[in-house]
Amino acid sequence: KKLQADDPLAPVTVVVPTHHAGLHLRRRLAEGAYANVRFNVLARLAESIGMERLAAAGWSPLNGVTRAALVRSALRASSGPLAPIAEQGGLVDLIAALASELRRRPVATTTLTDIRQAGTATARATLDAIGAYETRRIEALLYDEVDLLTAAAETLAAGPANAVRELGAVVVHLPASLDPPDASLLRALAERVSVTVGLTDVGEAIDAATAAVGLLETASVTPVPSEIAPALATVMTAPDAVEEVRAAVRATLATLEQDDPIPLYRQAIVYRDDDAYGQLLRDTLREADVPYSALGGRPLIDSVAARSLLGVIHLREQDFSRASVLSWLSALPSRKGVLRSQARWDQLSRDAGIVKGIGQWRDRLTAFADAKATALDLLSKTEAEDPAIEARRNAMTRDMEDARSIVEQISAIDDKTQPPPTSTWDTLIAWTLRLRDDFAAPDKSWSAEEQEASQAVEEVIRGLAAAQRFEPTAMMAVFLRTLEDALARRFRPEGRLGHGVLIGQHRLLAGMDMQRIHVLGVLESRFPGGMPIDPLLGTDLLGHRVMHEAQERREWLITLAA
């Protein structure tokens, strides 16, 4: 409001820590009146300014698929201890994460030298692999987020004075952190437009706000006193996670009936451990018929389209075990007919004595159907018109026909899940798309949301073709790991922000203000979580432990203040 005091239509750009924080602020501002205010995250702002400069120079964006392919190629070309395990997905993820950290947080040459001298052979091989990866990335003209931030800063420095006129004044709202590349862009912006950075000072000795002030090289710092009284904190103990979640949901609903009710969209139930509380909380809210919206959304890998496709692909490696087949069927929406009825497959496979193996599915179900046919022939010789006999005859006929239909379906799956004779990224992509069309294609029984998710799954599959440029051949295990990682990295909205209680991980509350927050899983040694041992560098010369503890503390305090 102060920035638009002289002109209510003056443009203002608010840089938010997350997209959902931007949606939340937009809703809060809409309670009054505002116009010509844009909300964006810093990476997208940098993209709007610097992408054209990189594209003109022939650069293309780096994504998760190409990053992993480059890391694997760098590891294979190395002669160190990491070369034999270059295909291990966990190793690739660790190398890629460390490479990204070193790009965003430049480390002194002396520190890297100390790691080489005092570290293990694995630590030295790690640094060599990161160097080789960066060389390959630059040669391939693939830009990462740091390149984008740098290009945006250079564009601002070299561009005309009106290049960012449409941005107007820029307000950076409570950034989770500011690394040197981020600060460089904000300093360049400040040369052209008014830039105000709002930082969260949690009063700790090591804090992101203190570090950011130094990086921004600002001339003035204005403390803003809090206008909201500290919230009352209460502690609840529960015997297990299930009862804890139920108590949180009951307490949330109870606030709707108090003298001063709190609407659901002003309440949040958050947690740190997504594995322990994520699905449990969602199931409990659905059972209670409580609407909710999820911070960050749900990964695409949790959709029906992804689970049904991955399920049928993994049937062969699981030797068509009865449990895996039934699990795959459970991922598909219910539909009339035996081919999509988990109950019928469960009943008939149990009656036929199937445990695992495609041979058992074929032979035992065929023998089961033949036995039913023989019994049906004997029963048909009975001339008595007894309704019970007729009902038994119909049931036996159905069992026989359904068993033979299952044999045909499982045989088709066995045939079509045979890997292609040549393992390249292109052939594996075509093979996966055929499986999707044959066994995981959406139909009328799928909701509109799941049909959209199916289209997104197809886009992800086709996007894997980018790896072909760097890896002429691909092992099936590497292909499937890359596919699963790509599906897990892509998120889709879950619920509508402002409609129902807000749920998600506590760290995602940055930049939001709520009236009531319930934090789940606050247990000693689990909240905050411990710092895992670095399997690559071994030592902590990069200061990971101190940063981890400070970040965990900051996220906890921000959650209490939200």
C-alpha positions in Angstrom: 0.0 0.0 0.0 2.9 2.4 0.7 4.4 1.6 -2.7 1.1 2.5 -4.4 0.2 5.4 -2.2 0.7 8.0 -5.0 -0.5 5.8 -7.8 -2.9 2.9 -7.0 -2.2 1.3 -10.4 1.6 1.4 -10.1 3.1 -2.0 -10.8 4.4 -4.0 -7.8 6.1 -7.4 -8.0 6.1 -9.5 -4.8 8.8 -12.3 -4.7 7.5 -15.1 -2.5 9.3 -18.1 -1.1 6.8 -20.6 -2.6 3.9 -20.5 -5.1 1.3 -21.4 -2.4 2.7 -18.5 -0.2 1.9 -16.3 -3.2 -1.7 -17.6 -3.5 -2.1 -17.1 0.3 -0.9 -13.5 0.1 -3.2 -12.8 -2.9 -6.2 -14.1 -0.9 -5.2 -12.0 2.1 -4.8 -8.8 -0.1 -8.1 -9.5 -1.8 -9.9 -9.0 1.6 -9.2 -5.3 1.0 -8.5 -3.9 -2.5 -5.4 -4.1 -4.7 -4.5 -3.9 -8.4 -1.5 -4.5 -10.6 0.4 -6.6 -8.0 2.2 -9.7 -9.3 3.4 -12.6 -7.3 6.3 -14.9 -8.3 9.1 -16.9 -7.0 12.7 -15.7 -7.5 13.6 -18.4 -10.0 10.6 -17.6 -12.3 11.5 -13.9 -12.0 15.0 -14.6 -13.1 13.7 -16.7 -16.0 11.5 -13.9 -17.3 14.6 -11.6 -17.3 17.5 -13.8 -18.3 16.1 -16.7 -20.3 16.1 -14.8 -23.6 19.8 -13.9 -23.2 20.7 -17.6 -22.6 18.5 -18.8 -25.5 20.2 -16.3 -27.9 23.5 -17.9 -27.0 22.3 -21.4 -27.8 21.8 -22.6 -24.2 18.9 -24.9 -23.1 17.6 -25.6 -19.6 19.0 -28.4 -17.5 16.4 -30.7 -16.0 16.5 -33.7 -13.7 16.7 -36.2 -16.5 19.7 -34.5 -18.3 21.4 -33.8 -14.9 21.3 -37.5 -13.9 22.5 -38.6 -17.4 25.5 -36.2 -17.2 26.4 -37.3 -13.7 26.3 -41.0 -14.7 28.4 -40.3 -17.8 31.0 -38.4 -15.7 31.1 -41.3 -13.1 31.6 -43.9 -15.9 34.4 -42.0 -17.4 36.2 -41.7 -14.1 38.8 -44.1 -13.0 38.1 -43.9 -9.2 36.2 -46.1 -6.8 32.8 -44.6 -7.9 33.1 -45.8 -11.6 31.8 -49.4 -11.0 28.7 -48.1 -9.2 27.9 -45.2 -11.6 24.4 -46.6 -12.3 23.4 -46.5 -8.6 20.5 -44.0 -8.3 21.3 -43.0 -4.7 24.9 -42.1 -5.7 23.7 -40.1 -8.7 21.3 -38.1 -6.4 24.1 -37.4 -3.9 26.6 -36.2 -6.5 23.9 -34.0 -8.2 22.9 -32.4 -4.9 26.5 -31.7 -3.9 27.2 -30.2 -7.3 24.2 -27.9 -7.0 25.2 -26.8 -3.5 28.7 -26.0 -4.6 27.3 -23.9 -7.5 24.9 -21.9 -5.3 27.2 -21.6 -2.3 30.8 -21.1 -3.6 33.3 -22.8 -1.4 36.8 -21.5 -0.9 39.5 -23.2 -2.9 41.4 -23.9 0.3 38.4 -25.8 1.7 38.2 -28.0 -1.4 42.0 -28.5 -1.2 41.6 -29.6 2.5 38.9 -32.1 1.5 41.2 -33.6 -1.1 44.2 -33.8 1.2 42.4 -35.0 4.4 39.5 -36.8 2.7 39.2 -40.4 1.5 39.6 -41.7 -2.0 35.8 -41.5 -2.2 35.9 -37.8 -1.3 38.5 -37.1 -4.0 36.6 -39.1 -6.6 33.4 -37.2 -5.7 35.1 -33.8 -6.4 36.6 -35.2 -9.6 33.1 -36.4 -10.7 31.6 -33.0 -10.0 34.2 -31.3 -12.0 33.7 -33.6 -14.9 29.9 -33.2 -14.7 30.2 -29.4 -14.8 32.5 -29.6 -17.8 30.0 -31.8 -19.6 27.2 -29.5 -18.7 28.9 -26.5 -20.1 30.0 -28.3 -23.2 26.4 -29.3 -23.8 25.2 -25.7 -23.3 22.7 -26.6 -20.5 22.1 -23.9 -18.0 21.1 -24.4 -14.4 19.4 -22.0 -11.9 22.7 -20.2 -11.1 23.3 -19.5 -14.8 19.8 -18.2 -15.0 20.3 -15.9 -12.0 23.6 -14.7 -13.4 22.1 -14.1 -16.9 19.3 -12.1 -15.4 21.7 -9.9 -13.4 23.8 -9.3 -16.6 20.7 -8.5 -18.6 19.7 -5.9 -16.0 23.2 -4.4 -16.0 23.4 -4.2 -19.8 19.7 -3.6 -20.7 17.9 -0.3 -21.3 16.5 1.7 -18.4 12.9 0.6 -19.1 13.7 -3.1 -19.3 12.1 -3.8 -16.0 9.5 -1.0 -16.0 6.6 -3.5 -15.9 8.0 -5.0 -12.7 7.6 -1.8 -10.8 8.8 -1.9 -7.2 10.0 -5.3 -6.1 9.2 -6.7 -2.6 11.0 -9.9 -1.6 8.8 -11.5 1.0 10.5 -13.7 3.6 12.9 -15.7 1.4 13.8 -19.1 2.9 17.5 -18.3 2.2 19.5 -16.0 -0.1 22.7 -17.4 -1.7 25.2 -15.3 -3.5 23.6 -15.7 -6.9 20.2 -14.7 -5.5 21.8 -11.6 -3.8 23.6 -10.7 -7.1 20.3 -10.5 -9.0 18.6 -8.5 -6.2 21.5 -6.0 -6.2 21.2 -5.7 -10.0 17.5 -5.1 -9.6 18.1 -2.5 -7.0 20.0 -0.5 -9.6 16.9 -0.2 -11.7 13.9 -0.3 -9.4 13.0 0.0 -5.7 13.8 -3.3 -4.0 12.6 -4.1 -0.5 13.7 -7.4 1.1 11.7 -8.6 4.1 13.7 -11.1 6.2 12.7 -13.2 9.2 14.9 -12.5 12.1 14.4 -15.4 14.6 17.0 -14.0 17.0 19.5 -16.9 16.5 23.3 -16.5 16.4 23.4 -18.2 13.0 20.5 -17.1 10.9 19.6 -16.6 7.2 18.6 -13.0 7.8 22.0 -12.0 9.2 23.8 -13.7 6.3 21.4 -12.1 3.7 22.0 -8.6 5.0 25.7 -9.0 4.3 25.2 -10.5 0.8 22.8 -7.7 -0.2 25.3 -5.0 0.8 22.4 -2.9 1.8 22.8 0.6 3.2 20.0 0.4 5.7 18.2 -2.1 7.8 14.9 -1.2 9.3 13.6 -3.5 12.1 9.9 -4.1 11.9 8.3 -4.9 15.3 5.7 -7.6 15.4 2.1 -6.4 15.6 0.8 -9.7 16.7 1.0 -11.1 20.2 2.8 -14.4 20.6 0.4 -17.3 20.2 -0.6 -19.6 23.1 1.1 -22.9 22.7 -0.3 -26.1 24.1 1.1 -29.6 24.1 -0.9 -32.8 23.6 0.4 -36.4 24.1 -1.0 -39.4 22.3 -0.2 -43.1 22.4 0.5 -43.4 18.7 0.4 -41.4 15.4 -3.1 -42.5 14.5 -4.6 -41.2 17.7 -2.5 -38.1 17.4 -3.9 -37.3 14.0 -7.5 -38.0 15.1 -7.1 -35.7 18.0 -5.8 -32.9 15.8 -8.7 -33.3 13.4 -11.2 -33.3 16.3 -9.6 -30.2 17.8 -9.7 -28.5 14.3 -13.5 -29.2 14.0 -14.1 -28.1 17.6 -12.9 -24.6 16.7 -15.8 -24.3 14.3 -18.2 -24.5 17.2 -16.6 -22.2 19.7 -17.9 -18.7 20.4 -15.3 -17.1 18.1 -15.1 -19.8 15.4 -11.9 -20.1 13.3 -12.6 -21.0 9.6 -10.9 -24.0 8.2 -8.8 -22.0 5.7 -7.2 -20.2 8.6 -6.1 -23.4 10.3 -3.2 -25.7 9.4 -2.1 -29.2 10.4 1.5 -29.7 9.6 4.3 -32.2 10.2 7.9 -32.9 9.5 7.8 -36.6 8.7 5.7 -37.0 5.5 6.1 -40.8 5.5 4.6 -41.1 9.0 1.9 -38.5 8.8 1.2 -37.5 5.2 -1.1 -40.3 4.0 -2.5 -40.9 7.5 -3.7 -37.3 7.8 -5.3 -37.3 4.4 -7.1 -40.5 5.1 -8.4 -39.2 8.4 -9.6 -36.0 6.9 -11.4 -37.8 4.1 -13.1 -40.1 6.7 -14.3 -37.1 8.6 -15.4 -35.4 5.4 -13.2 -32.4 6.1 -12.0 -30.5 3.0 -8.3 -29.7 2.8 -5.6 -28.3 0.6 -2.1 -29.6 0.6 1.0 -27.4 0.7 3.1 -28.3 -2.4 0.5 -30.6 -3.8 0.9 -34.4 -4.4 3.7 -36.0 -6.5 2.5 -37.3 -9.8 3.9 -40.7 -8.9 1.0 -41.1 -6.4 -1.6 -40.7 -9.2 -3.7 -43.6 -10.5 -2.0 -43.2 -13.9 1.5 -43.5 -12.5 0.8 -46.3 -10.0 -1.1 -48.4 -12.6 1.7 -48.0 -15.2 4.6 -48.7 -12.7 2.6 -51.6 -11.3 2.3 -53.4 -14.5 6.0 -52.7 -15.4 7.2 -54.2 -12.1 5.1 -57.4 -12.4 7.8 -59.2 -14.3 10.6 -58.5 -11.8 8.2 -59.5 -9.0 7.7 -62.8 -10.8 4.0 -62.2 -11.2 3.4 -62.9 -7.5 -0.2 -63.0 -6.5 0.3 -60.1 -4.1 1.9 -57.9 -6.7 -0.8 -58.6 -9.3 -3.6 -57.8 -6.8 -1.7 -54.7 -5.7 -1.5 -53.5 -9.3 -5.3 -54.1 -9.8 -6.0 -52.1 -6.6 -4.4 -49.0 -8.2 -7.0 -49.1 -11.1 -10.4 -47.5 -10.7 -13.2 -50.0 -10.3 -15.1 -51.0 -13.5 -17.6 -53.7 -14.5 -16.0 -56.8 -15.8 -13.5 -59.3 -14.5 -10.4 -57.7 -16.0 -10.7 -54.8 -13.5 -12.2 -56.6 -10.5 -9.6 -57.2 -7.9 -12.1 -59.2 -5.9 -12.6 -61.7 -8.7 -8.9 -62.1 -9.3 -8.4 -62.5 -5.6 -11.1 -65.2 -5.3 -10.2 -67.2 -8.5 -6.4 -67.1 -7.9 -6.9 -68.3 -4.4 -9.2 -71.1 -5.4 -6.7 -72.1 -8.1 -3.8 -72.2 -5.6 -1.7 -69.5 -7.3 1.4 -68.2 -5.4 3.6 -66.7 -8.1 5.0 -67.3 -11.6 3.4 -66.8 -15.0 3.3 -70.5 -15.4 1.1 -70.9 -12.3 -1.3 -68.3 -13.6 -1.6 -70.0 -16.9 -1.6 -73.7 -15.9 -3.5 -73.6 -12.6 -6.2 -71.2 -13.8 -6.6 -73.2 -17.0 -6.9 -76.4 -14.9 -9.4 -74.6 -12.7 -11.5 -73.6 -15.7 -11.3 -77.1 -17.2 -12.5 -78.6 -13.8 -15.4 -76.2 -13.8 -16.3 -77.1 -17.3 -16.2 -80.8 -16.5 -18.4 -80.3 -13.4 -20.7 -78.1 -15.5 -21.2 -81.0 -18.0 -22.1 -83.4 -15.2 -24.5 -80.8 -13.7 -26.1 -80.2 -17.1 -27.2 -83.8 -17.2 -29.4 -83.2 -14.3 -32.9 -82.6 -15.6 -34.4 -81.3 -12.4 -35.5 -77.7 -12.7 -34.2 -76.8 -9.2 -33.5 -73.0 -8.8 -30.5 -73.9 -6.6 -29.0 -76.1 -9.3 -29.6 -73.3 -11.9 -27.9 -70.8 -9.6 -25.0 -73.2 -9.1 -24.7 -73.7 -12.9 -24.6 -70.0 -13.5 -21.9 -69.5 -10.8 -19.8 -72.3 -12.3 -20.2 -70.8 -15.8 -19.1 -67.4 -14.6 -16.1 -68.9 -12.8 -15.0 -70.8 -15.9 -15.3 -67.8 -18.2 -13.7 -65.4 -15.8 -10.7 -67.7 -15.2 -10.1 -68.0 -18.9 -10.4 -64.2 -19.3 -7.8 -63.8 -16.6 -5.5 -66.3 -18.3 -5.7 -64.3 -21.6 -5.1 -61.0 -19.8 -2.1 -62.2 -17.7 -0.6 -63.9 -20.9 -1.0 -60.6 -22.7 0.8 -58.7 -19.9 3.6 -61.3 -19.9 4.0 -60.9 -23.6 4.0 -57.1 -23.7 6.1 -56.5 -20.7 9.0 -58.4 -22.4 11.8 -55.7 -22.6 12.7 -54.5 -26.1 15.6 -56.3 -27.8 17.6 -53.0 -27.9 17.9 -51.0 -24.8 18.0 -47.3 -25.8 16.1 -44.5 -24.2 14.0 -44.1 -27.4 13.0 -47.8 -27.5 12.3 -48.0 -23.8 10.1 -44.9 -24.0 8.1 -46.4 -26.9 7.8 -49.7 -24.9 6.5 -47.8 -21.9 4.0 -45.8 -23.9 2.6 -49.1 -25.4 2.2 -50.5 -21.9 0.4 -47.4 -20.8 -2.0 -47.5 -23.8 -2.7 -51.3 -23.3 -3.0 -51.5 -19.5 -3.1 -48.1 -17.9 -5.1 -45.9 -20.4 -7.8 -43.7 -18.8 -11.4 -44.5 -19.5 -14.9 -43.3 -18.3 -14.3 -44.7 -14.9 -11.4 -42.3 -14.3 -12.1 -38.9 -12.7 -11.3 -35.7 -14.7 -8.4 -35.1 -12.3 -6.9 -38.5 -12.9 -7.3 -38.1 -16.7 -5.3 -34.9 -16.5 -2.7 -36.7 -14.4 -2.5 -39.4 -17.1 -1.7 -36.7 -19.7 1.0 -35.4 -17.4 2.5 -38.9 -17.0 2.7 -39.2 -20.8 4.6 -35.9 -20.9 7.0 -37.1 -18.3 7.6 -40.3 -20.2 8.3 -38.5 -23.5 10.6 -36.1 -21.6 13.0 -38.9 -20.8 14.2 -38.7 -24.4 16.5 -35.9 -23.4 18.9 -38.5 -21.9 19.4 -40.2 -25.3 21.8 -37.4 -26.2 24.2 -38.3 -23.4 23.6 -42.1 -23.0 23.2 -44.1 -26.3 22.1 -47.1 -24.3 20.2 -47.5 -21.1 19.9 -50.3 -18.6 16.3 -51.1 -17.7 16.9 -50.4 -14.0 18.4 -47.0 -14.8 15.4 -46.2 -17.1 12.8 -47.2 -14.4 14.7 -45.3 -11.7 14.8 -42.2 -13.9 11.1 -42.5 -14.7 10.1 -42.9 -11.1 12.3 -39.9 -10.1 10.8 -37.7 -12.8 7.3 -38.7 -11.6 8.2 -38.0 -8.0 9.6 -34.5 -8.9 6.5 -33.4 -10.7 3.7 -32.2 -8.4 0.0 -31.6 -9.1 -2.4 -29.4 -7.0 -4.3 -31.2 -4.2 -7.3 -29.2 -3.1 -7.8 -25.5 -3.5 -5.9 -23.1 -1.3 -8.5 -21.2 0.8 -11.0 -24.1 0.8 -10.5 -26.3 3.8 -7.8 -26.9 6.4 -4.2 -26.5 5.2 -1.9 -29.5 5.5 1.7 -30.3 4.6 5.2 -30.1 5.9 5.9 -27.4 8.5 8.8 -25.8 6.5 6.3 -24.9 3.8 4.5 -22.4 6.1 7.1 -19.7 5.4 5.4 -16.5 4.3 2.0 -17.5 5.5 0.0 -16.5 8.6 -2.6 -18.7 10.2 -4.9 -18.4 13.3 -4.3 -22.0 14.5 -1.6 -24.5 13.7 -1.3 -28.1 14.9 2.2 -29.6 14.6 2.3 -33.4 14.5 5.2 -35.6 15.4 7.1 -33.3 17.8 9.2 -36.0 19.3 12.7 -35.8 20.8 15.4 -36.8 18.3 12.9 -36.7 15.4 11.9 -33.1 15.5 14.2 -31.7 14.5 15.8 -34.6 12.7 19.4 -35.6 13.1 22.1 -34.8 10.5 23.0 -37.9 8.5 26.6 -38.7 8.0 27.9 -37.6 4.6 28.7 -40.8 2.7 30.8 -39.0 0.1 33.0 -36.5 1.8 33.1 -38.2 5.2 34.3 -35.0 6.9 32.1 -31.9 7.6 34.5 -29.2 6.2 31.6 -27.7 4.3 29.8 -26.9 7.6 26.7 -29.0 6.9 25.9 -29.8 10.5 25.9 -26.2 11.6 23.7 -25.1 8.7 21.4 -28.1 9.2 20.8 -27.3 12.9 20.3 -23.6 12.2 17.9 -24.3 9.3 15.9 -26.8 11.5 15.7 -24.3 14.3 14.6 -21.5 11.9 11.9 -23.6 10.3 10.6 -24.5 13.8 10.4 -20.9 15.0 8.8 -19.7 11.7 6.2 -22.4 12.2 5.4 -21.2 15.6 5.1 -17.6 14.4 3.0 -18.4 11.3 
